Amino acid sequence: MTVSVKVLCVAGTRPNFVKVAALMRCLSEHPLFRTKLVHTGQHYDADLSGIFFRQLRMPVPDIELGVGSGSHAGQTAEIMRRFEAVLEDEQPQVVLVVGDVNSTLACALAAAKFGLREPFAWGRGSRTRPIVAHVEAGLRSFDEEMPEEVNRKVTDTISDLLFVSERSGLANLAREGVSREKVFFVGNVVIDTLLAARAGAGRSGILDDLGVGGGAYGLVTLHRPSNVDDPAPLRGLLSTLDAIASRLPLVFPLHPRTRQRLEEANVSLDPSRWKLTPPAGYLEFVRLQSEARVVLTDSGGIQEETTVLGVPCVTLRENTERPVTVSEGTNILAGTSRDGILRAFEKALEVPRGARAPTYWDGKAAERVVAVLAASSGAGLTPTACGPRGESTSPGDPAGPCSERRSDAPAAAPSAPRPHLMGIPAPAERSRNPPPG
């Protein structure tokens, strides 16, 4: 008889909620798993948290840590302290973390060092610590100044299962010496949620509320500390964007951090060219992206969403940890200089609209994650890990990078492809964001 597996699924910020929504749905439908949602409270106000839970039809969190804001060290430490108490009470077999925020690192680290009261069976052996599973593993910006880069690298190092969203993640993990047995190329759970929400987003009245027409505005988001925390770079960016706004009105939903920095820098934006709004709900923001002439952002997730929506994207950063959005998508890496941004904007106006679909960005990534978890648990399934480039480890098998079969089923003949968890992979893309040197 199969024993159920208790999973704690961790979220702390808006980008986390988008990823966790698809995972929670799939976990809740699988008979093997008993899942609880832990909200760390890293984003805690209604605009950054509550509305997302409602619109994504996520369950009310089972456990709320209520951590709130703080320095990187202080916030990470407090999440670890509070999450350790949750681990003690819940005794989970699996802790599932997503993305690259402080909540990701803190909960992964607390779980990796936590000893359970009773060992549990996993695969062909037993464990005394929870399995740590990282969704969106392997992404690298190669910018050590980014706090998120530290979070990504440390989380990947201490995780037991690494779920990769694009092929660059496979190459990065292989370069870092990570065992390929831990790595599974499953696709992008952000896109699962996006595709599921498009119909609802299309019914949003946000364009009428703002008085803008489809294709007649640009959409701006800014929240990276490197762009908004120092008044001089912030003023420079906004001056450049204002030049764009003189040609194309800009809608600017303001992250609380950005609004505070604008007030501190005494920056005002001409309301005839700018429409400043509070943070938009998920459905409203998807509608804004879908109908924008161009999106200008420093967000990682928006680079992915605009690729699938087929909307030109100008990334206001010197690097990206999501190079597939450049090589296969609609993303143009602009940097932060005035000339670079204006050149990228002109180029974006010439990008043909139309949805792009990198490998496994098909709305089924969360299903693959859950299937690999079930297989890895030893509940009658044997997973096949990804090869070094994400291809199947079975020579001549074209069906995809990872597979599953019943542990008691005979192996297929070499010429007969086995049932696979994933579809047929596209040719591997070339990364346009290689490591320095």
C-alpha positions as MATLAB code, in Angstrom:
seq = 'MTVSVKVLCVAGTRPNFVKVAALMRCLSEHPLFRTKLVHTGQHYDADLSGIFFRQLRMPVPDIELGVGSGSHAGQTAEIMRRFEAVLEDEQPQVVLVVGDVNSTLACALAAAKFGLREPFAWGRGSRTRPIVAHVEAGLRSFDEEMPEEVNRKVTDTISDLLFVSERSGLANLAREGVSREKVFFVGNVVIDTLLAARAGAGRSGILDDLGVGGGAYGLVTLHRPSNVDDPAPLRGLLSTLDAIASRLPLVFPLHPRTRQRLEEANVSLDPSRWKLTPPAGYLEFVRLQSEARVVLTDSGGIQEETTVLGVPCVTLRENTERPVTVSEGTNILAGTSRDGILRAFEKALEVPRGARAPTYWDGKAAERVVAVLAASSGAGLTPTACGPRGESTSPGDPAGPCSERRSDAPAAAPSAPRPHLMGIPAPAERSRNPPPG';
ca = [
       0.000    0.000    0.000;
       1.354    3.424   -1.010;
       2.124    5.731    1.885;
       1.254    9.383    1.315;
       3.992   11.980    1.056;
       3.654   15.266    2.938;
       4.837   18.263    0.884;
       5.361   21.805    2.105;
       5.137   24.181   -0.845;
       6.774   27.538   -0.082;
       5.910   30.945   -1.527;
       6.843   34.409   -0.401;
       6.557   36.931   -3.255;
       4.357   37.734   -6.242;
       6.576   35.814   -8.698;
       6.466   32.830   -6.317;
       2.673   32.858   -6.228;
       2.489   32.605  -10.028;
       4.744   29.525   -9.962;
       3.170   27.879   -6.947;
      -0.381   28.240   -8.292;
       0.193   25.616  -10.992;
       2.152   23.338   -8.654;
      -0.499   23.405   -5.925;
      -3.216   22.468   -8.414;
      -1.291   19.458   -9.696;
      -0.165   18.311   -6.254;
      -3.692   18.533   -4.888;
      -4.971   16.292   -7.682;
      -2.366   13.567   -7.107;
      -3.367   10.853   -4.614;
       0.186   10.347   -3.354;
       0.692   13.836   -1.941;
      -0.667   15.705    1.071;
       0.309   19.297    0.419;
       0.343   22.375    2.606;
       1.055   25.887    1.383;
       3.463   28.000    3.427;
       3.419   31.777    2.857;
       6.488   33.416    4.348;
       5.060   36.935    4.119;
       8.019   38.385    2.216;
       5.354   40.202    0.165;
       2.518   40.824    2.551;
       0.202   43.650    1.511;
      -3.036   43.178   -0.419;
      -1.639   44.528   -3.693;
       1.429   42.290   -3.627;
      -0.113   39.199   -2.088;
      -3.818   38.928   -1.351;
      -5.161   39.745   -4.800;
      -2.909   37.120   -6.376;
      -4.296   34.374   -4.167;
      -7.838   35.341   -5.135;
      -7.251   35.680   -8.862;
      -5.094   32.577   -9.179;
      -7.688   30.628   -7.165;
      -5.017   29.468   -4.791;
      -6.009   28.004   -1.447;
      -5.632   30.165    1.617;
      -2.131   29.424    2.969;
      -2.131   26.683    5.572;
       0.761   28.358    7.380;
       1.736   32.031    7.388;
       5.117   33.046    8.747;
       4.377   36.791    8.633;
       8.010   37.770    8.233;
       7.599   41.094    6.417;
      10.402   43.269    5.108;
      13.967   43.626    6.346;
      17.570   43.482    5.251;
      18.649   40.463    3.219;
      20.416   38.880    6.168;
      17.732   39.793    8.686;
      14.847   38.628    6.519;
      16.572   35.378    5.535;
      17.470   34.589    9.125;
      13.953   35.299   10.378;
      12.373   33.110    7.699;
      14.760   30.288    8.640;
      13.959   30.645   12.321;
      10.195   30.606   11.786;
      10.269   27.892    9.130;
      12.311   25.584   11.355;
       9.426   25.603   13.831;
       7.075   24.671   10.980;
       9.338   21.775   10.021;
       9.288   20.565   13.604;
       5.492   20.645   13.717;
       4.788   19.278   10.237;
       7.595   16.712    9.735;
       7.382   16.891    5.895;
       9.008   14.465    3.501;
       9.378   17.115    0.767;
       9.964   20.862    0.844;
       9.284   22.459   -2.546;
      10.761   25.906   -3.183;
      10.508   28.048   -6.301;
      12.478   30.882   -7.854;
      15.318   32.876   -6.354;
      14.058   35.122   -3.563;
      15.121   35.148    0.094;
      12.224   32.840    0.986;
      13.573   30.288   -1.504;
      17.036   30.212    0.017;
      15.922   30.411    3.645;
      13.419   27.555    3.497;
      15.711   25.353    1.395;
      18.560   25.840    3.840;
      16.412   25.237    6.911;
      15.012   22.034    5.378;
      18.402   20.772    4.200;
      19.730   20.915    7.768;
      16.628   19.619    9.524;
      16.509   16.153   11.062;
      13.093   14.487   11.106;
      11.903   12.532   14.120;
      11.358    9.410   12.007;
      13.129    8.290    8.822;
      10.994    7.735    5.728;
      11.351    5.614    2.624;
      12.409    7.434   -0.541;
      13.372    5.673   -3.731;
      15.348    2.588   -2.823;
      16.560    3.915    0.519;
      15.507    5.990    3.477;
      15.924    9.605    4.521;
      16.203   11.417    7.808;
      16.000   14.901    6.250;
      13.296   16.282    3.946;
      13.831   16.133    0.210;
      14.485   19.689   -0.998;
      13.123   20.289   -4.511;
      13.927   23.508   -6.387;
      11.683   24.587   -9.250;
      13.383   26.967  -11.716;
      16.850   25.613  -11.002;
      19.992   26.363  -12.951;
      19.250   29.909  -14.079;
      22.334   32.144  -13.931;
      22.861   35.835  -14.683;
      26.615   35.546  -13.929;
      26.237   38.788  -11.985;
      27.541   38.191   -8.468;
      26.239   41.602   -7.386;
      22.646   40.365   -7.669;
      21.318   38.957   -4.377;
      19.135   36.621   -6.431;
      22.210   35.071   -8.036;
      23.535   34.099   -4.609;
      20.130   32.652   -3.726;
      20.013   30.623   -6.950;
      23.469   29.117   -6.591;
      23.179   28.206   -2.928;
      19.685   26.769   -3.315;
      20.775   24.591   -6.222;
      23.791   23.361   -4.272;
      21.755   22.116   -1.304;
      18.701   20.797   -3.198;
      18.059   17.119   -3.891;
      15.891   17.568   -6.975;
      16.446   20.330   -9.519;
      13.649   21.201  -11.939;
      14.917   23.209  -14.903;
      12.824   25.602  -16.994;
      15.122   26.147  -20.003;
      18.165   24.510  -21.560;
      20.631   27.104  -20.299;
      19.865   25.790  -16.804;
      20.984   22.302  -17.839;
      24.272   23.661  -19.183;
      24.888   25.795  -16.094;
      24.311   22.935  -13.673;
      26.509   20.602  -15.711;
      29.265   23.226  -15.732;
      29.008   23.470  -11.950;
      29.443   19.726  -11.582;
      25.911   18.907  -10.434;
      25.032   15.239  -10.813;
      22.695   14.821  -13.742;
      20.685   12.310  -11.711;
      19.298   15.260   -9.732;
      18.323   17.342  -12.752;
      15.014   17.259  -14.639;
      14.109   19.486  -17.574;
      10.394   20.065  -17.050;
       9.626   23.451  -18.588;
       8.276   26.641  -17.102;
       5.537   26.658  -14.457;
       5.111   30.426  -14.946;
       3.759   29.641  -18.394;
       1.361   27.045  -16.980;
      -0.292   29.792  -14.946;
      -0.158   32.320  -17.777;
      -1.861   30.046  -20.289;
      -4.533   29.072  -17.778;
      -5.256   32.733  -17.020;
      -5.406   34.209  -20.513;
      -9.167   33.907  -20.920;
      -9.801   35.583  -17.568;
      -7.256   38.281  -18.339;
      -8.992   38.999  -21.633;
     -12.138   39.948  -19.715;
     -10.299   42.494  -17.560;
     -11.456   46.087  -17.932;
      -8.064   47.549  -17.039;
      -7.558   49.237  -20.433;
     -10.865   51.076  -20.160;
     -10.090   51.997  -16.563;
      -6.806   53.580  -17.640;
      -8.177   55.091  -20.834;
      -5.679   53.408  -23.142;
      -6.171   51.415  -26.315;
      -4.591   48.165  -27.349;
      -1.180   48.666  -28.952;
      -1.213   52.378  -28.101;
       0.968   52.355  -24.987;
       4.130   50.924  -23.496;
       4.224   49.111  -20.172;
       6.977   49.787  -17.629;
       8.020   47.904  -14.496;
      11.016   48.735  -12.325;
      11.918   47.163   -8.997;
      15.532   45.926   -9.045;
      17.574   47.575   -6.282;
      20.329   48.346   -8.793;
      17.824   50.400  -10.806;
      15.737   52.080   -8.139;
      17.647   52.324   -4.853;
      20.233   54.914   -5.941;
      18.629   58.237   -6.952;
      21.137   58.966   -9.731;
      20.592   55.768  -11.779;
      16.848   55.999  -11.125;
      16.686   59.559  -12.463;
      18.755   58.561  -15.489;
      16.478   55.640  -16.305;
      13.330   57.691  -15.924;
      14.758   60.484  -18.065;
      15.408   57.978  -20.839;
      11.978   56.414  -20.452;
      10.422   59.876  -20.515;
      11.955   60.396  -23.964;
      10.144   57.227  -25.027;
       6.956   58.441  -23.315;
       7.014   61.547  -25.529;
       6.399   59.176  -28.458;
       4.411   56.379  -26.798;
       2.445   56.875  -23.559;
       3.733   54.664  -20.756;
       1.705   52.798  -18.143;
       3.739   52.330  -14.967;
       2.328   50.112  -12.166;
       4.442   51.106   -9.190;
       6.019   48.511   -6.923;
       5.969   49.875   -3.336;
       9.770   50.005   -3.293;
       9.805   52.044   -6.500;
       7.086   54.432   -5.330;
       9.037   55.102   -2.148;
      12.241   55.741   -4.090;
      10.483   58.154   -6.452;
       9.195   60.125   -3.504;
      12.605   60.159   -1.829;
      14.285   61.329   -5.044;
      11.582   63.998   -5.536;
      10.900   62.684   -9.052;
       7.679   63.652  -10.817;
       6.458   62.288  -14.135;
       4.304   64.184  -16.612;
       0.753   62.748  -16.337;
       0.107   63.589  -19.991;
       2.695   60.956  -20.955;
       2.682   58.623  -17.939;
      -0.102   56.697  -16.256;
       1.063   55.727  -12.769;
      -0.991   53.013  -11.092;
      -0.775   50.860   -7.955;
       0.509   47.301   -8.489;
      -1.929   45.530  -10.797;
      -3.593   42.231  -10.065;
      -2.346   39.231  -11.995;
      -5.192   39.163  -14.531;
      -5.002   42.924  -15.056;
      -1.260   42.778  -15.562;
      -1.479   39.933  -18.077;
      -4.010   42.022  -20.029;
      -1.701   45.039  -19.890;
       1.189   42.955  -21.194;
      -0.888   41.338  -23.926;
      -2.079   44.649  -25.357;
       1.116   46.709  -24.943;
       3.083   47.886  -27.965;
       6.241   47.166  -26.017;
       7.142   46.242  -22.437;
      10.145   47.832  -20.697;
      11.143   45.983  -17.540;
      13.866   44.737  -15.215;
      11.814   41.689  -14.206;
      12.839   38.130  -15.037;
       9.350   36.661  -15.116;
       8.034   39.342  -17.452;
      10.744   38.417  -19.978;
       9.215   34.924  -20.005;
       5.588   36.015  -20.146;
       6.124   38.483  -23.003;
       7.882   35.758  -24.993;
       4.824   33.493  -24.860;
       2.447   36.417  -25.367;
       4.469   37.510  -28.401;
       4.958   41.070  -27.142;
       8.296   42.879  -27.681;
      10.220   43.243  -24.416;
      13.114   45.585  -23.609;
      15.016   44.418  -20.526;
      16.573   47.274  -18.558;
      19.507   45.249  -17.255;
      23.032   44.362  -18.330;
      22.334   40.626  -18.181;
      19.590   38.047  -18.033;
      19.386   34.670  -16.362;
      16.772   33.697  -18.974;
      18.695   33.699  -22.279;
      16.066   31.648  -24.099;
      13.848   34.750  -24.051;
      16.493   36.438  -26.215;
      17.470   33.542  -28.481;
      13.924   32.258  -29.054;
      11.684   34.952  -27.631;
      10.834   38.623  -27.967;
      13.334   39.925  -25.420;
      15.998   42.527  -26.215;
      18.705   43.103  -23.618;
      19.184   46.874  -23.465;
      21.482   47.560  -20.532;
      20.824   50.728  -18.566;
      22.535   53.421  -20.654;
      20.414   55.968  -22.470;
      21.765   55.042  -25.901;
      21.343   51.319  -25.254;
      17.729   51.676  -24.129;
      16.741   53.942  -27.007;
      18.365   51.606  -29.556;
      16.612   48.625  -28.018;
      13.285   50.466  -28.074;
      13.643   51.194  -31.796;
      14.523   47.569  -32.426;
      11.553   46.401  -30.356;
       9.172   48.389  -32.525;
      10.294   46.217  -35.446;
       9.920   42.867  -33.654;
       7.048   40.950  -35.244;
       4.314   40.077  -32.791;
       3.366   36.463  -32.313;
       3.620   33.866  -29.584;
       6.880   31.982  -29.102;
       7.107   28.581  -27.459;
      10.494   27.493  -26.096;
      10.767   23.795  -25.310;
       8.196   22.609  -22.737;
       6.700   26.061  -22.251;
       3.415   24.380  -23.023;
       1.303   24.566  -19.873;
       2.325   21.142  -18.567;
       5.470   21.880  -16.546;
       3.792   21.450  -13.151;
       2.446   18.075  -14.256;
       6.010   17.017  -15.043;
       7.295   18.227  -11.692;
       4.653   16.230   -9.833;
       5.249   13.143  -11.972;
       8.987   13.254  -11.232;
       8.312   13.701   -7.516;
       6.037   10.672   -7.564;
       8.585    8.648   -9.519;
      11.481    9.675   -7.300;
       9.552    8.687   -4.176;
       9.666    5.057   -5.294;
       5.894    4.719   -5.453;
       6.009    2.218   -8.307;
       7.781    4.480  -10.821;
      11.393    4.827  -11.829;
      12.492    8.250  -13.146;
      15.065    8.687  -15.870;
      17.202   11.751  -15.230;
      18.131   14.257  -17.896;
      21.252   13.820  -19.943;
      23.916   16.515  -19.954;
      22.026   18.571  -22.549;
      18.541   17.538  -21.521;
      18.224   14.675  -23.988;
      17.001   11.270  -22.917;
      19.671    9.082  -21.348;
      18.524    6.276  -23.633;
      20.495    6.377  -26.939;
      18.346    6.747  -30.000;
      15.233    7.591  -28.018;
      13.776   10.789  -29.491;
      10.862   11.208  -27.155;
      12.296   13.694  -24.658;
      14.701   14.507  -21.880;
      13.093   12.646  -18.992;
      10.950    9.563  -18.815;
       9.110    7.364  -16.373;
       8.139    3.706  -16.365;
       6.803    1.242  -13.880;
       9.617   -0.215  -11.826;
       8.222   -3.693  -12.383;
       7.811   -3.261  -16.152;
      10.321   -4.798  -18.560;
      12.719   -2.420  -20.263;
      11.755   -1.554  -23.808;
      13.843   -2.744  -26.701;
      16.348   -0.130  -27.883;
      14.379    0.538  -31.046;
      11.058    0.988  -29.261;
      10.620    4.362  -27.515;
       9.199    4.183  -23.992;
       6.291    6.320  -22.821;
       7.780    9.664  -21.905;
       6.881   12.357  -19.479;
       7.761   15.051  -21.961;
       7.318   15.733  -25.632;
       9.801   15.877  -28.460;
      12.520   18.416  -27.686;
      13.380   21.195  -30.072;
      17.032   21.641  -31.075;
      19.064   23.058  -28.214;
      19.317   26.809  -28.382;
      22.564   28.654  -28.134;
      22.857   30.724  -24.995;
      23.453   34.398  -25.611;
      24.400   34.983  -22.044;
      27.551   32.888  -21.537;
      29.630   33.102  -18.395;
      32.392   35.728  -18.410;
      35.622   34.491  -19.915;
];
